[in-house]
Amino acid sequence: MKGIKANEYWIKLYEQVDAAVKDFVVLFDFFKDDDATEEETKAAYTAALEMSSLFNERP
């Protein structure tokens, strides 16, 4: 049962990171078309990086 809980943790984390990266990609496309600000784009990039750094932690 402990293994299942650990797997659930990693799956949820993956889904959160995936969503953050997808948000950044969409926002970057808007930025290239001058529909988003540089600050918004940097914030999304930073959020995606911070989320991905969680993969280095233990559940």
Contacts in CASP RR format, 6 or more apart in sequence:
PFRMAT RR
TARGET T0000
AUTHOR 0000-0000-0000
METHOD contacts of the structure
MODEL  1
MKGIKANEYWIKLYEQVDAAVKDFVVLFDFFKDDDATEEETKAAYTAALE
MSSLFNERP
5 59 0 8 1.000
6 59 0 8 1.000
9 59 0 8 1.000
10 59 0 8 1.000
13 51 0 8 1.000
13 54 0 8 1.000
13 55 0 8 1.000
16 51 0 8 1.000
17 48 0 8 1.000
17 51 0 8 1.000
17 52 0 8 1.000
17 54 0 8 1.000
17 55 0 8 1.000
20 44 0 8 1.000
20 47 0 8 1.000
20 48 0 8 1.000
20 51 0 8 1.000
20 52 0 8 1.000
21 48 0 8 1.000
21 51 0 8 1.000
21 52 0 8 1.000
23 44 0 8 1.000
23 47 0 8 1.000
23 48 0 8 1.000
24 41 0 8 1.000
24 44 0 8 1.000
24 45 0 8 1.000
24 47 0 8 1.000
24 48 0 8 1.000
27 36 0 8 1.000
27 40 0 8 1.000
27 41 0 8 1.000
27 44 0 8 1.000
28 36 0 8 1.000
28 41 0 8 1.000
28 44 0 8 1.000
28 45 0 8 1.000
30 36 0 8 1.000
31 37 0 8 1.000
31 38 0 8 1.000
31 40 0 8 1.000
31 41 0 8 1.000
END
